[in-house]
């Protein structure tokens, strides 16, 4: 299995949208049968 690292940079003006962004990325990864190992915010 290949391993990837994803780093997201968010504009501070959009910091209130971070939870929604993370949920969207997590759903996309899981739909593609991917796994998430460690999530730091």
DOKEDREN-158099 format. One record per atom (N, C-alpha, C): residue number from 1; residue in three letters; atom name; x, y, z. Coordinates in steps of 0.02 Angstrom, whole numbers, plus 50000, padded with zeros to 5 digits. Atoms other than C-alpha are relative to their C-alpha. Layout:
N
+------+--------+------+-------+-------+-------+
| zagu | sedren | keti |     u |     v |     w |
+------+--------+------+-------+-------+-------+
|  NUM |    ALA |   CA |     X |     Y |     Z |
...
+------+--------+------+-------+-------+-------+
END
This chain:
41
+------+--------+------+-------+-------+-------+
| zagu | sedren | keti |     u |     v |     w |
+------+--------+------+-------+-------+-------+
|    1 |    UNK |    N | 50042 | 49941 | 50000 |
|    1 |    UNK |   CA | 50000 | 50000 | 50000 |
|    1 |    UNK |    C | 50045 | 50062 | 50000 |
|    2 |    UNK |    N | 49963 | 49937 | 50002 |
|    2 |    UNK |   CA | 50063 | 50173 | 49959 |
|    2 |    UNK |    C | 49980 | 50044 | 50058 |
|    3 |    UNK |    N | 50013 | 49953 | 49945 |
|    3 |    UNK |   CA | 50077 | 50303 | 50095 |
|    3 |    UNK |    C | 50009 | 50071 | 49975 |
|    4 |    UNK |    N | 49998 | 49930 | 50021 |
|    4 |    UNK |   CA | 50043 | 50486 | 50067 |
|    4 |    UNK |    C | 49993 | 50045 | 50061 |
|    5 |    UNK |    N | 50008 | 49950 | 49948 |
|    5 |    UNK |   CA | 50055 | 50640 | 50175 |
|    5 |    UNK |    C | 49966 | 50061 | 49970 |
|    6 |    UNK |    N | 50037 | 49943 | 50025 |
|    6 |    UNK |   CA | 49933 | 50783 | 50154 |
|    6 |    UNK |    C | 50006 | 50056 | 50051 |
|    7 |    UNK |    N | 49994 | 49941 | 49958 |
|    7 |    UNK |   CA | 49966 | 50956 | 50224 |
|    7 |    UNK |    C | 49953 | 50053 | 49972 |
|    8 |    UNK |    N | 50047 | 49949 | 50021 |
|    8 |    UNK |   CA | 49830 | 51087 | 50217 |
|    8 |    UNK |    C | 50019 | 50067 | 50033 |
|    9 |    UNK |    N | 49989 | 49933 | 49974 |
|    9 |    UNK |   CA | 49866 | 51272 | 50236 |
|    9 |    UNK |    C | 49935 | 50039 | 49991 |
|   10 |    UNK |    N | 50065 | 49966 | 50001 |
|   10 |    UNK |   CA | 49713 | 51374 | 50280 |
|   10 |    UNK |    C | 50010 | 50074 | 50016 |
|   11 |    UNK |    N | 49999 | 49929 | 49988 |
|   11 |    UNK |   CA | 49692 | 51561 | 50269 |
|   11 |    UNK |    C | 49969 | 50013 | 50069 |
|   12 |    UNK |    N | 50028 | 49987 | 49933 |
|   12 |    UNK |   CA | 49665 | 51627 | 50448 |
|   12 |    UNK |    C | 49929 | 50028 | 49998 |
|   13 |    UNK |    N | 50068 | 49974 | 50006 |
|   13 |    UNK |   CA | 49509 | 51716 | 50386 |
|   13 |    UNK |    C | 49948 | 49945 | 49992 |
|   14 |    UNK |    N | 50046 | 50056 | 50010 |
|   14 |    UNK |   CA | 49434 | 51545 | 50349 |
|   14 |    UNK |    C | 50007 | 49947 | 50055 |
|   15 |    UNK |    N | 49986 | 50049 | 49947 |
|   15 |    UNK |   CA | 49485 | 51461 | 50512 |
|   15 |    UNK |    C | 49936 | 49969 | 50029 |
|   16 |    UNK |    N | 50062 | 50028 | 49974 |
|   16 |    UNK |   CA | 49303 | 51438 | 50563 |
|   16 |    UNK |    C | 49973 | 49944 | 49955 |
|   17 |    UNK |    N | 50022 | 50051 | 50047 |
|   17 |    UNK |   CA | 49281 | 51324 | 50411 |
|   17 |    UNK |    C | 50043 | 49937 | 50002 |
|   18 |    UNK |    N | 49954 | 50056 | 49998 |
|   18 |    UNK |   CA | 49421 | 51204 | 50457 |
|   18 |    UNK |    C | 49965 | 49934 | 50015 |
|   19 |    UNK |    N | 50033 | 50064 | 49987 |
|   19 |    UNK |   CA | 49310 | 51069 | 50535 |
|   19 |    UNK |    C | 49962 | 49973 | 49939 |
|   20 |    UNK |    N | 50035 | 50022 | 50060 |
|   20 |    UNK |   CA | 49203 | 51063 | 50378 |
|   20 |    UNK |    C | 50048 | 49975 | 49947 |
|   21 |    UNK |    N | 49949 | 50020 | 50049 |
|   21 |    UNK |   CA | 49358 | 51054 | 50267 |
|   21 |    UNK |    C | 50028 | 49931 | 50017 |
|   22 |    UNK |    N | 49972 | 50064 | 49979 |
|   22 |    UNK |   CA | 49431 | 50911 | 50369 |
|   22 |    UNK |    C | 49951 | 49943 | 49989 |
|   23 |    UNK |    N | 50051 | 50052 | 50011 |
|   23 |    UNK |   CA | 49268 | 50814 | 50363 |
|   23 |    UNK |    C | 49995 | 49982 | 49927 |
|   24 |    UNK |    N | 50005 | 50012 | 50071 |
|   24 |    UNK |   CA | 49260 | 50834 | 50175 |
|   24 |    UNK |    C | 50058 | 49958 | 49975 |
|   25 |    UNK |    N | 49941 | 50039 | 50021 |
|   25 |    UNK |   CA | 49438 | 50769 | 50151 |
|   25 |    UNK |    C | 49998 | 49929 | 50028 |
|   26 |    UNK |    N | 50004 | 50067 | 49970 |
|   26 |    UNK |   CA | 49411 | 50625 | 50272 |
|   26 |    UNK |    C | 49950 | 49957 | 49963 |
|   27 |    UNK |    N | 50051 | 50038 | 50037 |
|   27 |    UNK |   CA | 49253 | 50571 | 50181 |
|   27 |    UNK |    C | 50026 | 49978 | 49932 |
|   28 |    UNK |    N | 49973 | 50017 | 50066 |
|   28 |    UNK |   CA | 49341 | 50577 | 50013 |
|   28 |    UNK |    C | 50050 | 49943 | 50005 |
|   29 |    UNK |    N | 49949 | 50052 | 49990 |
|   29 |    UNK |   CA | 49485 | 50470 | 50078 |
|   29 |    UNK |    C | 49967 | 49934 | 50017 |
|   30 |    UNK |    N | 50033 | 50062 | 49980 |
|   30 |    UNK |   CA | 49370 | 50343 | 50159 |
|   30 |    UNK |    C | 49959 | 49969 | 49943 |
|   31 |    UNK |    N | 50037 | 50026 | 50057 |
|   31 |    UNK |   CA | 49261 | 50328 | 50003 |
|   31 |    UNK |    C | 50045 | 49964 | 49951 |
|   32 |    UNK |    N | 49951 | 50032 | 50045 |
|   32 |    UNK |   CA | 49418 | 50279 | 49908 |
|   32 |    UNK |    C | 50036 | 49943 | 50036 |
|   33 |    UNK |    N | 49972 | 50055 | 49959 |
|   33 |    UNK |   CA | 49452 | 50142 | 50039 |
|   33 |    UNK |    C | 50068 | 50018 | 50029 |
|   34 |    UNK |    N | 49937 | 49978 | 49969 |
|   34 |    UNK |   CA | 49593 | 50245 | 50114 |
|   34 |    UNK |    C | 49994 | 50000 | 50075 |
|   35 |    UNK |    N | 49997 | 49997 | 49927 |
|   35 |    UNK |   CA | 49647 | 50252 | 50295 |
|   35 |    UNK |    C | 50035 | 50064 | 50021 |
|   36 |    UNK |    N | 49968 | 49940 | 49972 |
|   36 |    UNK |   CA | 49694 | 50401 | 50402 |
|   36 |    UNK |    C | 50035 | 49979 | 50064 |
|   37 |    UNK |    N | 49959 | 50016 | 49942 |
|   37 |    UNK |   CA | 49834 | 50375 | 50526 |
|   37 |    UNK |    C | 50026 | 50065 | 50029 |
|   38 |    UNK |    N | 49978 | 49939 | 49967 |
|   38 |    UNK |   CA | 49852 | 50524 | 50640 |
|   38 |    UNK |    C | 49974 | 50062 | 49965 |
|   39 |    UNK |    N | 50026 | 49938 | 50026 |
|   39 |    UNK |   CA | 49765 | 50689 | 50615 |
|   39 |    UNK |    C | 50017 | 50055 | 50050 |
|   40 |    UNK |    N | 49980 | 49945 | 49956 |
|   40 |    UNK |   CA | 49840 | 50847 | 50687 |
|   40 |    UNK |    C | 49968 | 50064 | 49977 |
|   41 |    UNK |    N | 50031 | 49936 | 50018 |
|   41 |    UNK |   CA | 49751 | 51013 | 50693 |
|   41 |    UNK |    C | 50034 | 50056 | 50036 |
+------+--------+------+-------+-------+-------+
END
